[in-house]
Amino acid sequence: MDLLQRTAAAVPLVLSEPAPAVGFVGLGGSSIDFNVLVWSNSADHIAVQGAVRLACYNALNEAGIEIPFPQMVVHKPS
């Protein structure tokens, strides 16, 4: 959670007050789910959303934390 909070705080256009917050929201089938909440000016909202998500994804990768994703195997009928 600290990694996500520090990462979000370092994203340009994210306001420092109120500070970014990270909350645990639940357990998925193969994941631990968090919300990362940040404040920005209204005009920057969409850009900040994408930048925070990308920064968090990159930070988790750099920390060696894998992000699970659903997989489906499809077999061709014989």
N, C-alpha and C positions, 0 to 999 in steps of 0.2 A: 504494500500500500504506500509505503514511503517512496519507493521508486516512482510509482505513478504520480504521486503528488509533486515530487521534485521535477519530474519531467514536464508535467502540465504547467507548472509555475515558470518554467524556462521558455515556454513557447511565446514568441513575439505576439503582441496584441492581447494576450491574456492579462487581465487586470490583477494587480497584487492585492487589492482590497475590494471585496472580501477575497481572502486567499483561496486558491483551488482546494477542493476537498475530495477525498476518495472514501467511498462507502462500500462495505461488503453487502451484496444483495442476495446471494444464494449460491446453491450448488447445482450445477448442470449435470448431465449424464456423464460427462468426462471433463468437467471444468469447474473452476471457482470464479464466480461472476462478481465484478465490481462496477460501480458507477464512478466516473471521473467528472466532477462538476467544476466548471470554471465560469468566470464572469468576463464579459467583453462589451465593448460598445455595440449598439444595435447594428450599425453598418458593417461591422467586422464579424458578425455572428457566424455566417456560413464558412468563411475562410478559417476562422478560429476552430470551428468544429472539426474540419478536416485535418488541420495542422496538429491539433491535440491527439486525434486518433492515430495519425501517422507517427507522431513522436512517441506515443506510448507503445505502439507496435514495434518500432525500432529499438526502443529502450529494453523491452522485454526480450527481443531477439539477442541484443548485445549482452544481456544478463544470463543468457542460456535458458530462458524460460520459454518452453514451447507452447504455442497456442493450438489447442485441439480443434479439429474440424470434422464434421461428419463425412463418412465415406460410404459409398455403396458399390458393391461388386455386382455387375450384371453379367449373367451367363447366357450365351446363345443356346436356345433349346436344340437338342440333338435331333 
